[in-house]
Amino acid sequence: MKFPQLPVGQRFEYQGETLVKVGPMTACNERGGNSRLIPRSAAVAPLTAQTGPTAAPAPPVHPLATERLQTALIGFETRWRGLLEDLDEATRGRVEEAMTNAHAELRDALGLSRPPTP
């Protein structure tokens, strides 16, 4: 099975490691919580949840810290919006529209809510 076919939250094995899918191209190590990129072409082996009294509870998935990611995205947006001031009006409008759309797509892909429009 290829990585994109897994639903978010699915446990799987990849390169001898047990991971949990946390995003379209990211997974989180079950033991350490470290996040890593997984290629779309990666062949992965889905794992079923263990059940029964001897099963260890699944550790919580700790994807990128949401607050930290939100802050980084706001800083990025502030910086690119500042660069727009040096462009002529027509170019500024096209670039702003393209960047705003890309920003929204990135937030959707990461599962983040949209902040209020400035």
Protein Blocks (a to p, Z undefined) as FASTA:
>chain_A
ZZklpcghiacdeehiacddfbfkbccdfklopacdddfklccddddddedjklccdddd
ddddfklmmmmmmmmmmmmmmmmmmpcfklmmmmmmmmmmmmmmmmmmnopacdddZZ
